[in-house]
Amino acid sequence: MADPAPDRDPEDDLTSRAPATRTAEAYRRLRQDVLANALTPGQRITIQFLQKRYGIGPTPLREALARLSADGFVIGEDNRGFRVPPLSLARLRDITDQRKLIEAQGLTLSIERGDDDFRASLRDTYDRLETLDEGRARGDDGAFVAWETQHRRFHAALISGSGSEWLIRFQGILFDQADRYRRLYSDGRRINPEIQKDHARILEATLDRDAPMAALLLERHIERVYATAKRSGRLPED
């Protein structure tokens, strides 16, 4: 006769069999809350807090937190759990400077190496973004969320022809870190016309294969995030 199975905590049994999709869900939801500033910058976050917030067991939450920590979306503290990264002008200055280096280099490489497929894909990504610009201006429901996604895709498309997987990965992390700041003062119903003009000028210079001009325009565009945050007066210096 087989030995009886040992007693198990039902929750431990559930989470031990949690599929990878539960970890992915935990990662996605917590990452989104950090990016949208739904969690207070500097706030301590515990497994118990996250279980109550998301209804997800501890195992996938721990795995998600480890991934988020590696990408800089949460900060691990020895024996004290995790916390949401704080926001400050000094941190944004560093993020902005590194974004300018990475994205300008990536765009330069894309212009040098990119083929017709790269340029066609970039043009298509821009056209979709422009359509959403118009939707936001009309106040269409859901246009802002869709614009956020497409805006990220446009910046990713600019460097997609670079041929560097690491550069593309770092660009995505830095873009999202900067987006936390932009969302602090973003008005979903109003579009800064200068942002739209930036995108159009960057696209034109890229399609003209004018790498120095395209990189310069992109750097100026990225700098707007820092300049606007500083003018807002909502962030501490350090």
C-alpha positions as CSV (number, residue, x, y, z in Angstrom):
1,M,0.0,0.0,0.0
2,A,1.4,3.4,-0.9
3,D,2.3,5.8,1.8
4,P,-0.2,8.6,2.3
5,A,0.7,11.9,0.7
6,P,2.1,14.4,3.2
7,D,0.0,17.2,4.4
8,R,0.3,20.3,2.2
9,D,-0.9,23.8,2.5
10,P,-3.5,24.3,-0.3
11,E,-2.0,27.6,-1.3
12,D,1.5,26.2,-1.4
13,D,0.2,23.4,-3.7
14,L,-1.6,25.9,-5.9
15,T,1.4,28.2,-6.3
16,S,3.9,25.4,-6.7
17,R,2.0,24.4,-9.8
18,A,1.4,27.9,-11.0
19,P,2.1,28.1,-14.8
20,A,4.5,30.5,-16.3
21,T,1.6,32.6,-17.3
22,R,0.9,33.5,-13.7
23,T,4.4,34.9,-13.3
24,A,4.0,36.8,-16.6
25,E,0.7,38.2,-15.4
26,A,2.2,39.3,-12.1
27,Y,5.2,40.8,-13.9
28,R,2.9,42.7,-16.4
29,R,0.5,44.0,-13.7
30,L,3.1,45.2,-11.3
31,R,5.3,46.7,-14.0
32,Q,2.3,48.6,-15.3
33,D,1.4,49.9,-11.8
34,V,5.0,51.1,-11.4
35,L,5.1,52.8,-14.8
36,A,1.7,54.4,-14.3
37,N,2.7,55.6,-10.8
38,A,-0.3,53.7,-9.3
39,L,2.2,52.8,-6.5
40,T,3.8,55.6,-4.6
41,P,7.5,56.2,-5.5
42,G,9.5,54.8,-2.6
43,Q,6.7,52.7,-1.3
44,R,7.6,49.4,0.4
45,I,5.9,46.4,-1.3
46,T,5.5,43.0,0.3
47,I,4.3,39.7,-1.0
48,Q,1.3,40.0,1.3
49,F,0.4,43.4,-0.1
50,L,0.7,42.1,-3.7
51,Q,-1.3,39.0,-3.1
52,K,-4.2,41.1,-1.8
53,R,-3.8,43.6,-4.7
54,Y,-3.6,41.1,-7.6
55,G,-5.0,37.9,-6.2
56,I,-1.9,36.0,-7.3
57,G,0.0,33.5,-5.1
58,P,3.5,34.1,-3.6
59,T,5.6,31.9,-6.0
60,P,4.8,33.8,-9.2
61,L,5.0,37.1,-7.4
62,R,8.5,36.4,-6.1
63,E,9.6,35.3,-9.6
64,A,8.0,38.5,-11.1
65,L,9.8,40.7,-8.5
66,A,13.1,39.1,-9.3
67,R,12.6,40.0,-13.0
68,L,11.4,43.5,-12.2
69,S,14.4,44.1,-9.9
70,A,16.8,43.1,-12.7
71,D,15.1,45.6,-15.0
72,G,15.1,48.4,-12.4
73,F,11.3,48.6,-11.9
74,V,11.6,47.6,-8.2
75,I,14.5,47.8,-5.7
76,G,15.4,44.8,-3.6
77,E,16.3,45.5,0.0
78,D,18.2,42.9,2.1
79,N,15.8,41.0,4.3
80,R,13.2,43.8,3.9
81,G,11.5,43.0,0.7
82,F,11.2,45.5,-2.1
83,R,10.2,49.0,-2.8
84,V,9.1,51.2,-5.7
85,P,12.0,53.2,-7.1
86,P,11.9,56.8,-6.0
87,L,11.6,59.7,-8.5
88,S,13.9,62.7,-8.6
89,L,15.4,65.1,-11.1
90,A,18.9,63.7,-10.5
91,R,17.6,60.2,-11.4
92,L,15.8,61.5,-14.5
93,R,18.9,63.4,-15.6
94,D,20.9,60.2,-15.6
95,I,18.1,58.3,-17.4
96,T,17.8,61.1,-20.0
97,D,21.5,61.2,-20.7
98,Q,21.8,57.4,-21.2
99,R,18.7,57.4,-23.4
100,K,20.2,60.0,-25.6
101,L,23.4,58.0,-26.0
102,I,21.7,54.7,-26.6
103,E,18.9,55.9,-28.9
104,A,21.1,58.3,-31.0
105,Q,23.6,55.5,-31.5
106,G,20.9,53.0,-32.4
107,L,19.3,55.4,-34.9
108,T,22.7,56.1,-36.5
109,L,23.4,52.4,-36.9
110,S,19.8,51.8,-38.2
111,I,20.3,54.5,-40.9
112,E,23.7,53.0,-41.9
113,R,22.5,49.4,-41.9
114,G,18.7,49.5,-42.3
115,D,17.2,48.2,-45.6
116,D,14.0,49.0,-47.3
117,D,12.1,46.8,-44.9
118,F,13.4,48.8,-42.0
119,R,12.3,52.1,-43.6
120,A,8.9,50.7,-44.6
121,S,8.2,49.4,-41.1
122,L,9.3,52.7,-39.5
123,R,7.0,54.6,-41.9
124,D,4.1,52.3,-41.0
125,T,4.7,52.7,-37.3
126,Y,4.8,56.5,-37.6
127,D,1.6,56.6,-39.7
128,R,-0.2,54.6,-37.0
129,L,1.1,57.0,-34.3
130,E,-0.1,60.0,-36.3
131,T,-3.6,58.5,-36.6
132,L,-3.7,58.1,-32.8
133,D,-2.5,61.7,-32.4
134,E,-5.6,62.7,-34.3
135,G,-7.8,60.4,-32.1
136,R,-6.4,61.9,-28.9
137,A,-7.1,65.4,-30.2
138,R,-10.7,64.4,-30.8
139,G,-10.9,63.0,-27.3
140,D,-11.6,59.4,-28.5
141,D,-12.0,57.0,-25.6
142,G,-9.0,54.7,-25.4
143,A,-6.9,56.7,-27.8
144,F,-4.5,57.7,-25.0
145,V,-3.7,54.2,-24.0
146,A,-3.3,53.1,-27.6
147,W,-1.0,56.1,-28.2
148,E,1.2,55.2,-25.3
149,T,1.8,51.8,-26.8
150,Q,2.4,53.1,-30.3
151,H,4.7,55.8,-29.1
152,R,6.9,53.2,-27.5
153,R,6.8,51.2,-30.7
154,F,7.9,54.2,-32.8
155,H,11.0,54.8,-30.6
156,A,11.8,51.0,-30.8
157,A,11.3,51.1,-34.6
158,L,13.9,53.9,-34.9
159,I,16.6,51.6,-33.7
160,S,15.3,48.3,-34.9
161,G,17.7,48.3,-37.9
162,S,20.8,48.7,-35.7
163,G,21.5,45.0,-35.5
164,S,22.3,45.1,-31.8
165,E,20.1,43.0,-29.5
166,W,21.7,44.5,-26.4
167,L,21.2,48.1,-27.5
168,I,17.5,47.4,-28.3
169,R,17.1,45.8,-24.9
170,F,18.6,48.7,-23.0
171,Q,16.6,51.2,-25.0
172,G,13.4,49.5,-23.9
173,I,14.3,49.6,-20.3
174,L,15.4,53.3,-20.4
175,F,12.4,54.3,-22.4
176,D,10.1,52.8,-19.7
177,Q,12.0,54.4,-16.9
178,A,11.7,57.8,-18.5
179,D,8.0,57.2,-19.2
180,R,7.3,57.0,-15.4
181,Y,8.3,60.7,-15.3
182,R,6.4,61.7,-18.4
183,R,3.2,60.2,-17.1
184,L,3.4,62.4,-14.0
185,Y,2.4,65.5,-15.9
186,S,0.9,64.0,-19.1
187,D,-2.6,65.2,-20.0
188,G,-4.2,62.3,-21.9
189,R,-6.6,64.7,-23.6
190,R,-4.1,67.2,-24.8
191,I,-1.2,66.7,-27.2
192,N,1.9,68.9,-27.2
193,P,2.1,69.9,-30.9
194,E,5.9,70.1,-30.6
195,I,6.0,66.4,-29.8
196,Q,4.2,65.6,-33.0
197,K,6.5,67.9,-35.0
198,D,9.5,66.1,-33.4
199,H,8.3,62.7,-34.6
200,A,7.7,64.0,-38.1
201,R,11.2,65.7,-38.3
202,I,12.9,62.6,-37.0
203,L,11.1,60.4,-39.5
204,E,12.0,62.7,-42.4
205,A,15.7,62.9,-41.5
206,T,15.8,59.1,-41.0
207,L,14.2,58.3,-44.4
208,D,16.6,60.9,-46.0
209,R,19.4,58.9,-44.4
210,D,20.8,62.0,-42.7
211,A,22.2,60.3,-39.6
212,P,23.7,63.4,-37.9
213,M,20.5,65.4,-38.2
214,A,18.3,62.5,-37.2
215,A,20.4,61.8,-34.1
216,L,20.4,65.5,-33.1
217,L,16.6,65.8,-33.5
218,L,16.1,62.6,-31.5
219,E,18.4,63.8,-28.7
220,R,16.4,67.1,-28.5
221,H,13.2,65.2,-28.4
222,I,14.3,63.0,-25.5
223,E,15.5,66.1,-23.6
224,R,11.9,67.4,-23.5
225,V,11.0,64.8,-20.8
226,Y,13.6,66.2,-18.5
227,A,12.9,69.9,-19.3
228,T,9.1,69.4,-18.8
229,A,9.7,67.5,-15.5
230,K,11.9,70.3,-14.2
231,R,9.5,73.0,-15.1
232,S,6.6,71.1,-13.4
233,G,8.3,71.6,-10.0
234,R,6.8,68.3,-8.8
235,L,10.1,66.4,-8.3
236,P,12.8,66.6,-5.6
237,E,16.3,67.4,-6.8
238,D,17.8,64.2,-5.3
